[in-house]
Amino acid sequence: MHSTISLADRFKNLGTETVFAVSQAAADHAAKGHTVYPFHIGDVNIGAAPNVIAAQQRAIAEGRAGYVAPQGILPLRIAVADDVGAHRGLRYGPEHVAIVTGGKPVIGKFIQAVMNPGDEVLYPAPGFPIYESMIDYFGGVARPYRFAADAHGSLSLDFDHLRSIVTPKTRVLIFNNCHNPTAAESSASEIERLAAFVLENNLLVLSDDAYSEVRYSGRTHHLVSQPGLQERTVILYTFSKKFGMTGWRLGAAVGPKPIIDGISQLNLNDESCTTAFVQWAGVEALTAPATAAHCDMLIQTLRERRDAAYEILRTIPTLRVVNPECAFYFYPDVSAAMQAKGFTSVNAFANAALIQTGVSFATRMHFNRLHPDETGSFIRLSYSGIGIDQIRTGLGAFAAWLAAT
Ligand SMILES: Cc1ncc(COP(=O)(O)O)c(C=O)c1O
């Protein structure tokens, strides 16, 4: 049917997650009868803990399924405040927590709560694409910052670049330690430098901590734990990754009360509240000892997948790849591989890999705009939604394809 309906002008500034196009290409390839090795997926195929599932069913059966407060139920806000505080050596109370439907909504709601049109926002590129989309949509000025790579490909923040893009109009820094798509993380000294930068420039911080407890060794260094940072930082907290609860849509904003109150008011306007029985499941996830064993299993499963993938990736001579200690992504530099295979476009390289080997992955192009001099020859391989046998067979085929001239 022909339609003359056009969307409101503001939609011209709304971005998307272009990686969903990769999912579609993978599905189309599979529909033709081909095997697909899904390394493009950021979903976790391990599932929630049985006691959490039972708690949700109990909550429904007992009728705890009506509207609740826009900021969330008190037991969950207390549990999130305790959990966030315990991991960061800080004290939070329920007044510092707004429950939302996943981690993602924290991004747009935080930006709406603190950013005026024309304010500048620093955010990582590569980085989670929703930062850029929400800054543009709500009339901010997007200021992407970059990473510097050492000789081994390990990434760190590029402070010279950060200093070159900050201005008196910069209001917010978005920071994602244990980073999507690179799995890069900051050392203790880098966090100290970043804290100094935030204070010098009087910035507010959105700390996207989606992966800060998805880690295989060591510990995450938190920006919010630096002196003077708690009162200017909102944490994006999510049940998606560490509890394997992606589709449950449960998360929280944690930070200074005025911003949290603003986010709760947005909740009231948008959803009224996050689904009540899902919130009760969240209380179980955070407070029942039984959940811990499930989380250990989840991390152990991811670790085994990471090790199986790295075992193959590190032997491919045309890839430069780092073995990360957190999140569930590899972010290899594929410039040499592209050159050897005769590709100048990383998306064309990805399409050819899918057709020739069935291996499906995202590329740098799916994670925010390129910097002017950036070539973008990186790919993201996620191991959160693929089993070990598929990892071995798929990456084996990928390695063989790269080796063939
Ligand atoms: C960096 C980052 N932040 C936030 C999210 C949002 O996750 P969710 O809305 O499932 O909590 C994701 C999901 O992939 C992510 O990678």
The ligand as an ORCA input file, in Angstrom:
! r2SCAN-3c Opt
* xyz 0 1
  C      28.573     -1.549     26.149
  C      27.158     -1.928     26.319
  N      26.370     -1.160     27.067
  C      25.078     -1.443     27.253
  C      24.512     -2.545     26.675
  C      23.048     -2.766     26.904
  O      22.731     -4.022     27.299
  P      21.312     -4.300     27.971
  O      20.360     -3.268     27.519
  O      20.934     -5.675     27.539
  O      21.538     -4.216     29.439
  C      25.283     -3.378     25.855
  C      24.688     -4.533     25.166
  O      25.239     -5.189     24.342
  C      26.641     -3.059     25.682
  O      27.430     -3.813     24.915
*
